[in-house]
Amino acid sequence: MNLRSLPVSQRIDLLVKALDGAEKTNRALATCADGDAMVEILLGASAKLGLGLTRRDLTETPPIRDWIWFKNNDPLITVGDSKPRYQARSSEVEPSRAAAPRRKFLGLF
C-alpha cells in the first residue's frame, strides 16, 4: 500500500504513532529552539517512513500544528512553577528561588 495516497490526517496519525516511544526523535524535538526546527525533524521522520508529508501539512494539521504553536509561544496558563517534575522534586534549591515565596494555584472557581 502506498502511504502517500492516504489523506493527510491519516498520514499525520501514522507519524504521531511512529513517534510514540522513539526516544532519540522525541529528545531532539524537546530540545528544538523553535517550531521551525521541529518541522525539520518531523519532515525527516516523515521521509524515513515514506509518508511524504510537506511543511504545510505539518504546520496546518493537528496535533502537530498544536505542538509547533506551543513550541513557538508561551502557554496561556501554567500551573505551578513550570519546572519538570524530576527537577521540582530535587532536594537542591536554587539560590535565586530560595528567598522568593512559592506561588500557589487556587483554582478557577
Secondary structure as UniProt FT lines:
FT   HELIX           3..5
FT   HELIX           8..19
FT   TURN            20..21
FT   HELIX           23..30
FT   HELIX           35..49
FT   HELIX           55..60
FT   TURN            62..63
FT   HELIX           64..72
FT   TURN            80..81
FT   HELIX           85..88
FT   HELIX           95..98
//
